[in-house]
Amino acid sequence: MQDFITGLQFLTRIRIINQTEWSPERFGRSVKYFPLVGAVLGLLLSFCAHLLLSLLPSIGIYIPPHVIAAILLILAIILSGGLQCDGFMDTMDGIFSGRSRERMLEIMKDSRIGANGVMAFTLLVLIKWSLLLDISPMNLPLALFVMPIFGRLAMVIGITLFPYARPDGIGKAFALYANRKSLLVALILTVLLILPLSSKAMIGLGLTGLAAYLASSYVTRILGGLTGDVYGALTEIIELLVLFVFLF
């Protein structure tokens, strides 16, 4: 339970206990529970969607669809604390800089955001907003439940199957103390969470695994491994993919 809480409080803004010690071992042990962290986020997002799409209209309060999409997108960022968004921007700045591997890693570590990161994140938000707007109201709560689960599973795939590109860093603790057994547990938890759901969720699981592996392989060829920023970027990319699955 403590390991799950560690993952929950690191990956989200949800606070259950006052945790002052963040040991590398505990970080590593929390990795297998990342899909459960995603399920907590998914429940909150899907409930919010149900509230905006069904409960409020039933009492005569109508909110335009484009406003609902914006609220859901903002809520997802707030709940995660923007952690994955920051990783996505840093990754885009680094791998599309056209510099040497060492310089790319330096750029990603810089707290300042460059033009590549800003442009990529703007496009990401625009596409996510469009997808949330266009997914049918009947499918949207389910898509929002599944999306963060698969996004955090992608992170587990990157952590457990690929080397870490830096000699140190917060992400190093995850990579050092998580292994393929952690991935197996995370996969089992993911299947148990989505098994009662629609066939689209199972299709999304297969695509998630493939896309996360291919994206991690691509970045590893460029950087020699992954970093904590790349873990965040993987989450954002896979969440986008999940929304595309539910759109079609």
C-alpha positions as CSV (number, residue, x, y, z in Angstrom):
1,M,0.0,0.0,0.0
2,Q,2.8,2.4,0.9
3,D,4.5,1.8,-2.5
4,F,1.2,2.6,-4.3
5,I,0.8,5.8,-2.3
6,T,4.4,6.8,-3.3
7,G,3.5,6.4,-7.0
8,L,0.2,8.2,-6.5
9,Q,1.7,11.2,-4.7
10,F,4.6,11.5,-7.1
11,L,2.7,11.2,-10.4
12,T,-0.4,13.3,-9.3
13,R,-1.4,16.2,-7.1
14,I,-3.4,13.9,-4.9
15,R,-2.2,13.8,-1.3
16,I,-3.2,11.1,1.1
17,I,-0.3,11.2,3.7
18,N,2.4,13.7,4.5
19,Q,5.3,11.9,2.8
20,T,8.8,13.4,3.4
21,E,11.0,10.5,2.5
22,W,11.3,9.5,-1.1
23,S,13.9,6.7,-1.2
24,P,15.1,5.3,-4.6
25,E,14.0,1.8,-3.5
26,R,10.4,3.0,-2.8
27,F,10.3,4.8,-6.2
28,G,11.3,1.6,-7.9
29,R,8.8,-0.5,-6.0
30,S,6.0,1.9,-6.9
31,V,6.5,1.4,-10.7
32,K,4.3,-1.7,-10.8
33,Y,1.4,0.2,-9.4
34,F,1.5,3.0,-12.1
35,P,-1.6,1.6,-13.9
36,L,-3.5,1.8,-10.6
37,V,-2.5,5.4,-10.3
38,G,-3.8,5.9,-13.8
39,A,-7.1,4.3,-12.8
40,V,-7.5,6.8,-10.0
41,L,-7.0,9.6,-12.5
42,G,-9.3,7.9,-14.9
43,L,-12.1,7.6,-12.4
44,L,-11.9,11.3,-11.5
45,L,-11.9,12.3,-15.2
46,S,-14.7,9.9,-16.2
47,F,-16.9,11.1,-13.3
48,C,-16.3,14.7,-14.3
49,A,-17.3,13.8,-17.9
50,H,-20.5,12.1,-16.6
51,L,-21.3,15.1,-14.5
52,L,-20.9,17.6,-17.3
53,L,-22.5,15.4,-20.0
54,S,-25.4,13.8,-18.1
55,L,-26.0,15.0,-14.6
56,L,-25.9,18.7,-15.1
57,P,-28.1,18.6,-18.3
58,S,-30.6,16.5,-16.4
59,I,-31.3,19.5,-14.1
60,G,-31.3,22.0,-16.9
61,I,-27.7,23.1,-16.9
62,Y,-26.2,22.9,-20.4
63,I,-22.5,23.4,-21.1
64,P,-21.3,23.6,-24.7
65,P,-19.2,20.7,-25.9
66,H,-16.1,22.7,-26.6
67,V,-16.2,24.1,-23.1
68,I,-16.5,20.5,-21.7
69,A,-13.5,19.4,-23.7
70,A,-11.5,22.3,-22.4
71,I,-12.5,21.6,-18.8
72,L,-11.6,17.9,-19.1
73,L,-8.2,18.8,-20.6
74,I,-7.4,21.3,-17.9
75,L,-8.5,18.9,-15.2
76,A,-6.2,16.2,-16.5
77,I,-3.3,18.6,-16.4
78,I,-4.1,19.8,-12.9
79,L,-4.5,16.3,-11.5
80,S,-1.1,15.3,-12.8
81,G,0.5,18.5,-11.8
82,G,1.7,19.0,-15.4
83,L,4.5,16.5,-14.7
84,Q,4.2,14.6,-18.0
85,C,3.6,17.8,-19.9
86,D,6.9,19.2,-18.7
87,G,8.6,15.9,-19.7
88,F,7.0,16.0,-23.2
89,M,8.2,19.6,-23.8
90,D,11.7,18.9,-22.6
91,T,11.9,15.7,-24.8
92,M,10.8,17.6,-27.9
93,D,13.3,20.3,-27.2
94,G,16.1,17.8,-26.9
95,I,15.5,15.2,-29.6
96,F,14.5,17.7,-32.3
97,S,17.4,20.1,-31.6
98,G,19.7,18.5,-34.1
99,R,22.6,18.5,-31.7
100,S,24.9,15.8,-30.4
101,R,23.6,13.2,-27.9
102,E,25.4,14.9,-25.0
103,R,24.0,18.3,-26.0
104,M,20.5,16.9,-26.3
105,L,20.6,15.6,-22.8
106,E,21.8,19.0,-21.6
107,I,19.0,20.7,-23.3
108,M,16.4,18.3,-21.8
109,K,17.8,19.0,-18.3
110,D,17.6,22.8,-18.8
111,S,14.5,24.1,-16.9
112,R,13.8,26.6,-19.7
113,I,11.5,25.6,-22.5
114,G,12.6,26.2,-26.1
115,A,10.7,26.7,-29.3
116,N,10.4,23.0,-30.2
117,G,8.9,22.2,-26.8
118,V,6.4,25.1,-27.0
119,M,5.3,24.3,-30.6
120,A,5.0,20.5,-29.9
121,F,3.0,21.1,-26.7
122,T,0.7,23.6,-28.4
123,L,-0.1,21.0,-31.1
124,L,-0.5,18.3,-28.5
125,V,-3.1,20.3,-26.5
126,L,-4.9,21.3,-29.7
127,I,-5.2,17.7,-30.9
128,K,-6.3,16.4,-27.5
129,W,-8.9,19.1,-27.2
130,S,-10.2,18.3,-30.7
131,L,-10.4,14.6,-29.9
132,L,-12.2,15.2,-26.6
133,L,-14.6,17.3,-28.5
134,D,-15.3,14.8,-31.3
135,I,-15.5,11.5,-29.3
136,S,-19.1,10.6,-28.8
137,P,-20.6,11.5,-25.4
138,M,-21.4,7.8,-24.9
139,N,-17.7,6.8,-25.3
140,L,-16.0,9.7,-23.7
141,P,-16.2,8.6,-20.0
142,L,-14.8,5.2,-20.9
143,A,-12.0,6.8,-23.0
144,L,-11.1,9.1,-20.1
145,F,-10.9,6.1,-17.7
146,V,-8.7,4.1,-20.0
147,M,-6.5,6.9,-21.2
148,P,-4.4,7.5,-18.0
149,I,-4.1,3.8,-17.3
150,F,-2.5,3.1,-20.7
151,G,-0.4,6.3,-20.4
152,R,1.1,5.1,-17.1
153,L,1.6,1.5,-18.4
154,A,3.6,3.0,-21.3
155,M,5.8,4.6,-18.6
156,V,6.4,1.2,-17.0
157,I,7.3,-0.3,-20.4
158,G,9.9,2.5,-20.9
159,I,11.3,2.1,-17.4
160,T,11.6,-1.7,-17.3
161,L,12.7,-2.6,-20.9
162,F,15.1,0.2,-21.8
163,P,18.3,1.6,-20.3
164,Y,18.5,4.9,-18.5
165,A,20.4,7.5,-20.4
166,R,21.8,9.5,-17.5
167,P,24.2,8.5,-14.6
168,D,21.7,10.0,-12.1
169,G,18.3,11.8,-11.8
170,I,14.9,11.0,-10.4
171,G,14.1,8.7,-13.3
172,K,17.2,6.7,-12.5
173,A,15.7,5.5,-9.2
174,F,12.7,4.0,-11.2
175,A,14.9,2.3,-13.7
176,L,17.3,1.0,-11.0
177,Y,14.8,-0.7,-8.7
178,A,12.1,-1.7,-11.2
179,N,12.5,-4.8,-13.4
180,R,10.5,-7.0,-15.8
181,K,8.6,-8.5,-12.9
182,S,7.3,-5.0,-12.3
183,L,6.2,-4.9,-15.9
184,L,4.4,-8.2,-15.5
185,V,2.5,-7.0,-12.4
186,A,1.6,-3.7,-14.2
187,L,0.3,-5.7,-17.2
188,I,-1.8,-8.0,-15.0
189,L,-3.3,-5.0,-13.2
190,T,-4.0,-3.2,-16.5
191,V,-5.8,-6.3,-17.9
192,L,-7.9,-6.7,-14.7
193,L,-8.9,-3.0,-14.9
194,I,-10.0,-3.1,-18.5
195,L,-11.2,-6.7,-19.0
196,P,-14.8,-5.8,-18.1
197,L,-14.8,-2.9,-20.5
198,S,-15.4,-2.7,-24.3
199,S,-13.3,-4.3,-27.0
200,K,-11.9,-0.9,-27.9
201,A,-10.1,-0.9,-24.6
202,M,-8.4,-4.2,-25.5
203,I,-7.5,-2.9,-28.9
204,G,-6.0,0.1,-27.2
205,L,-3.9,-2.1,-24.9
206,G,-2.3,-3.8,-27.8
207,L,-1.6,-0.6,-29.6
208,T,-0.3,1.0,-26.4
209,G,2.3,-1.8,-25.9
210,L,3.4,-1.6,-29.5
211,A,3.6,2.2,-29.7
212,A,5.3,2.6,-26.4
213,Y,8.0,0.0,-27.4
214,L,8.6,1.6,-30.8
215,A,8.7,5.1,-29.4
216,S,11.1,4.0,-26.6
217,S,13.3,2.2,-29.2
218,Y,13.4,5.4,-31.4
219,V,14.5,7.6,-28.5
220,T,17.0,5.0,-27.3
221,R,18.7,5.1,-30.7
222,I,19.0,8.9,-30.4
223,L,19.9,9.3,-26.7
224,G,21.4,5.9,-25.8
225,G,18.5,5.3,-23.4
226,L,15.5,7.0,-21.8
227,T,15.2,9.7,-19.1
228,G,12.5,10.9,-16.7
229,D,11.4,13.4,-19.3
230,V,11.0,10.7,-21.9
231,Y,8.8,8.8,-19.5
232,G,6.5,11.8,-19.3
233,A,6.5,12.2,-23.1
234,L,5.6,8.5,-23.5
235,T,2.6,9.0,-21.3
236,E,1.4,12.0,-23.3
237,I,1.9,10.3,-26.7
238,I,0.0,7.1,-25.6
239,E,-2.8,9.1,-24.1
240,L,-3.2,10.8,-27.5
241,L,-3.2,7.4,-29.2
242,V,-5.9,6.1,-26.9
243,L,-8.2,9.0,-27.7
244,F,-7.7,8.3,-31.4
245,V,-8.8,4.7,-30.8
246,F,-12.0,5.8,-29.1
247,L,-12.7,8.4,-31.9
248,F,-12.7,5.7,-34.6
